[in-house]
Amino acid sequence: MSEPDGAPAPQDDPAAGDSPAEAPEAPEPREAPEASQAPQAPEASPTPPQAEQHEPQAQRP
């Protein structure tokens, strides 16, 4: 019983530490690309800057 308890314990520690560490990293980058590809982000970003630049320039002069 000592071997099974001792063997799985050390193996689970390193394996569990590496697996969970890589798992969270994968979902994070995946979420980032999805948000960038989303039509709301790109459309909202380019639209406001262009409209703001044209509006202030026309109103100032």
N, C-alpha and C positions, 0 to 999 in steps of 0.2 A: 504493500500500500504506500510505502514511502516513495518508491520510484515513480509510480503514476502521479501521485500528488505533486512531487517535486518536479518531474519532467514537464507536465502540462503547465505548471505555474510559470516557470521561466520562459517557456516558448510563447505562452499567451501574452505575457507582459510585452516583449519586444514586438511580436506580431500585432498585437492590439494597438500598441503605440504607433507603429508605422502605418497600419491600415487607417485608423481614424485620422491621423495627421494628413494623409494623402486624400482621404475622402472629402474632408471639408475644403481642401484646396481646389479640388476638381469642381464642385458645385459653385464656388465663388466665381471663378473665371467664366464658367458657363452662363451664370446669371448676367455678368457684365456684358458679354457679346449680345445676349438677347435684348437687353435694354438699349444698347447702341443701335441694333438693327430695328428696334421698334420704330414705327412711323411717327409716333408722337414726339419722341426725343428729337430726331433729325429735323422734322418739319417745324417744330416749335423753335428750335435753336436758330436756324437760318431765317425764318420768317420775322421774328421780333427784331433782330439786329438790322436787317435791311429796312424794315418799316420805320424803325426808330431813327435810323440815319437819314432817311429821306424826309421824314416829317420835321425833325429839328432844323435841318438845313433850309427847308422851304420857309418855315416860320421865322427863323432868325433873320434872314435877309428880307 
